[in-house]
């Protein structure tokens, strides 16, 4: 049986992430998508992840999922799993894992890496977290930041290869490791993010639910948190509404500063202009993307931004804030599919939004450019590249991926 699987190119792969099934954040979405796509290609896929109330072992869509005791993280950032090295080791050995991908430098990730090294299993380490994502706001950060960076250096130097979702992420990762780094986009299921997935009736119902009418619509999708800088959108809207009073902003997601945003919206008398939707079902989220004209991301920290890829796939013009720590700027061709904007001057974003909404030809051109550009980030393409890396590492032929 093992010989047959080998001849067919079937691999036994283990993914490790505290934030999957259900997915939390961009890393969780990416890891979950990759594991599901590899399973569709008949590879044997095993997952190590967190456990809240779920049983220790379950099977989802043919994927074996091992869950470990976990604690909740602050700011709605998911869970932190606590696993014993002995249990990790025994599962890896019993499942005859050939390759392991660890996407977070957490305790679970470290224990999985220890087990892989002990068994001689090649380890791919995904680089999906920045120091700014870990630090809590309003707390002294220098010493903690240095401690986190030291841990990153220790962890990322102990895998066989690093996978980063963007060239920006690869440059950041290079500060912590001398290991080979490959850039592979998180990817997006282009088939799902299309108009075919929802009916016109669904879209009309969505607009009615949020009282959008015929208003031009801006969209933000992501955590409502300090590092995402989501409150800055209120300042932009305050400036923009003086010029385009009919425009509306949908903010999709939840998070630590949701109540503060509600207060700020009320103070600025923007209740009917800035709409907090909370988390949306997959179908409603697709409707939100399809009904938006412009996707806007004011985040300080991004290693790629799956939400931006989704917005491009649904033909949105793209606006991304200028930040030294924001890789989503790589997804913008200035003046072609959108613009980058200042995070110090709301008027800059306001002027650029006005420029797009005031020129239908430009808006349509940018929307189509986004769609053309996102084709290079198809999930199928990303998974194919990941397969090649796995096969090379398993065969012991480095550098042929």
N, C-alpha and C positions, 0 to 999 in steps of 0.2 A: 504493500500500500504506500509506504513512504517513498519507494522508488517511482511509483506512478505519479505521485504528487510532485516529486522533483522534476520529472520529465515534462510535466505540464506547466512548470514554472510557478507552482503554488507555494506561497511562503506562509510561515506561521509568525504573525506580527503581534506585538503587544504595544498598545498606546497607554501612556500614563499621564493623567491630568486630574487635578482635584475638581475641575469645573465642567464635567460632561455628563450627559444623560441624567438630568437635563443640562443643556449648555448654558454657561454663564459667561458673558463677555465675548469679545472677538476670538480669544484663544480657544474658548470652549466650543464656539461655533465651528472654527476651523478644524479642530481635532475631531469633533464629531462627524463633520462632513467627510474628512479624509478616511476615517475608519469605516463609515458606511459605504463609500465608493470602493474601497479596497475589498470589502466583503462582497459587493456586487460582482467584482472581478474574480470571485471564488477563492480569494485568500482567506486563510483562517485568522480571524481577528479576535484578540483578547484585550479587555480593558481593565485597568486599575483606576479606581476613582473613589469619590467620597460616598459616605453613607449617612443619611439622616434617619429616616424611619424604614428605608427599604431593606430587604433581606441582603445577606452577605453575597449571595450568588444568584444572578438572574441571566436570562438570555433575551436579547432584544434584536430582532431582525437578523438572527443567525450569529450575533456577536455575543461571546461570553463576557459578562461583566462581573468583576470582583469588586465589592465595595468594602471600604474600611471605615472604622469608627472616625467620626469627624466632629469638628466644632465650627460654629458659624463665624464668618468674618464680619467685621463692621462695614458700614457703608454699602450694604447689600452686594458685597463682592463674592458671595458664594460660600464655599466651605474649605476647611483645612483638614486634610486627612492624616490620621495617625496610624501607621502600619508597622508591624514588627518585621524586622529583617528576616526572621526565620520563616514566617508565613509567605512573604514575598518570594524568598528563595525556593521554597517547596513548590509554589504555584508555577514559577518560571520553569523549573525542572520538570514537573509533571506535564505541563502543556508543551514541552519541547520547543520553546520559543527560539526562533532563529534570529530575529532582529527586534530591537525595542526602540520606541521613540518616546522620549520624555519631554513634555512641553512646558513644564513649570519647575523652577528650582526650589521646590517645597520639600518638606520632610518626606512625603510620599515619593516624590521624584528622586530624592537622595537615596532612600532605601531601595528603590527599584534599580537605581544605577549601581549601587553596591552589589545587589544580587546579580545583575548582568555581568559586571566585571568578574565576579567570583566564578561564574559559569562560562566565561569567555564569549558572551553574547555581544555582538556589535551594538553600540548605543548611539543613536542619533538624538541630539539635544535641540529642541526647538527653542528659538529665542523670541519670546512673546511678552516679556515684561520689562519695564523700565524702572529705574529707581523712583521716579516721580509717581509711578502707579502704586508703589508700596508705602511711601511715606504718608502719614496722616497730616492733614492741613493744620496750621496754627500750632504746631509743636516744633521744638528745637530739632533741626534736621541734620546738622553737620555730622555729628558723631554717628548717628543712626545711618545716615547716608553712606558714610565711609565703611561701616560694618556690612551694609548690604552689598556694596561694591566688592569688598573683600570676599564675601561669600560667593558672589557671581564668578569672580576669578577662580576660586577653588573649584566650584561646581562645573563651569563650562570648559575647564581644562581636562576634564576626566571622561569626556565622551570621545567617540571616534570622529564625529563630524557634527558641525552645527548647521542647522537650517534656519534661515531668517526670511521673513515674509516680504522684505523690501530691501533696496540697496541702502537706505538710511539705517534700517535695523542691522544690516551687516556691518556698517561702519561703527555703530555703537557696540555691537558684539565683539568687534576686533579689539576694543579696549580691555576685554576681559579674558581673551583666549588666543592661543597660538594655533589652535586646531583649524583644519580646513573649514571654510564657510561656503555654503551654497545658498543662493537666493531663489526661493520658490514662493510665489504668491499664495496667499491663503486661498485664493480661487473663489469662484462663484458659480452656482448652478444656473447657467444662462437659460436653461429650459424652464426653470421654475419662475424666474423673474421676467415674465412676459405677459402681454395683454391676454393671451389665450387662457390664462389660469383663472381669470375672474370675468364675469359677465358685465355688460353695460349696466344692467340692473343693480349689480353689486356696487359698482362705482357711483351710481346716482344715489343709492342708499347711504353710502359712506359720506358723500358730500352733504347730504341732508342731515345726517347724524351730528356733524360738527358745524353745521350752518355755514358752509363755505360759499354757497351760492355760486356766483360767477367770479368770485374774487380771485385774483392771482395769489398763488399759495407758495410759501416757503416751507421747507421741511427740515427738521433736525431729528435724528434717530440716535439714541445712545443714553448712557447713564446721565442722570441729573446730579452731577457731582462737581467738586472744585476743580479736579484735574481736567475735566471736559470743558470747563469754562462756560457752562451753559447759561449762566446768568447774564453773560455779555450780550446774548441775543436780545434781551429786553432793552438794552441801551441802543442796539442797532434799530430795533423796531420803533423806539421813541423818535429817532431821527428820520427814519424812512416814512413814517405815517404823515409827516408834515408835507411830504411830496406826493405820496401815493396813499391816500387815506383809505382805499378799499382793500389793501393788501392784508393777508392773514398769515400767521405762523403757526404751524403744528409742531409741537414738541412731543416726540414719542419716547416713552421710557419712564423709569422711576429711579429713585435714588435718594441720597442723604439730604439734598437741599430742595426737595420738592416743595415742602411747606414754605421755605424762604422764598422760593420762586412765586408761589401763590400770593404771598404778601406783597412782593415787589410788583407783580402784575396788577394787583388791586390798587396799590399806592400810585402807580403810573396811569391808572384808569385804562388799562388795556385788556380788560376781562374778555371782551368779545373779539379781540384782535390776536391775542396770544393764547393758544388752546393747548392745555396739558392733557394728553390723551391717556396717560399711563401706558402700561404694556398692552400691546395689541396682538390679537390672534394672527396667525400667518397670513390668512386671507385679507384681513383688515390692514395689516402692514403693507401688503402688496398694493392694496388700493391707495394707501397713503402715498407710496412712492409714485404710483401712476397718475395721481391727481395733482402732484406737486409740479411746479414750474422750475424751482431752483432748490437744490439741496445745499444746506449751509452747515459748516463744521467749524466751531471756534476753539476747538480743543488745544490744550497746551501739549498733550502727550499722545502720540499715536505711533505704532510701529508699522501700520499700514492703513487700516480702517475698512473693515468689511462693509460697514454701512455705506461708505462712499462708493465702493464697488457695486453694491446693490442699487444705489441711486443712479449710477452710470448705466447699469443694465436696463433700467426702466426709463432711460432717456431724460435725465435731468441735467440742466446746466449745474456746474459745481462751483461752490465758493468755499475755500479753505483758509483758515487763519494762518498768518505767518508766525511760526514758532520754530525755534532751533530744535525742538524735540518732537516735531510733528511730521511724520513720514507721508501723511496723506497729500502733502504738497507735490509729491512725485506723480500724483494722479491728475494734476492740473497742468494743462498746456495753456499758458497765459493768453487770453483773448481767443483761444480756439474752442475749448470746451468749458471755459469758466475763468475765474480769477482767484488769486490769493488776495487777502486783505489784512489790514493792520489790526492788531489786537490792542492798540492804544488809542485809536481814533475811530469811533463807531461811524463817523461820517464817511470814511473810506469805503466801508462795506455798503453803506446806504447808497452812495453814489454809484457803485458798481451794480447793485441790484436794480437801481433805477435805469441804468444804461441797458441792462438786459431786458427788463420788462417793458421798456419804452421802445424797443426795436424788435418787432416780431420776427423779422428775417434773421437777426443775430441770435435771438433766443432759440429758434428752430435749428439753426446751424450748430450752435453749441450743444444742444440736446443730441443731435445726430452724431456729433463728434465724440461725445461721451460714450455712446453706444458702440461706435467703431473701436474706440480705444480699449474698452473693457473686454473685447474678444480675446486679447492676449492674456487675460486673467481667468480663463475658463477653468472650472474645477477639474474637468477631464484632462486638460493639459498639465495642471499642477500635479495631479495624482500620477500621471504617466512618468513625470520627472522623478517623483518620489519613489516609484517602483524601481526605476533604473538605479537610483542610489542604493536602495535596499539590496538589490541583486548583486551589485558590485561589492558591497561590504560583506555580504554573506559568502561570496565566492573568494573574498580576499584579494580582489583586484582594485585597489584604490585608484582614484583619479579618472575612472572611466564612466563617470556619471554626468 
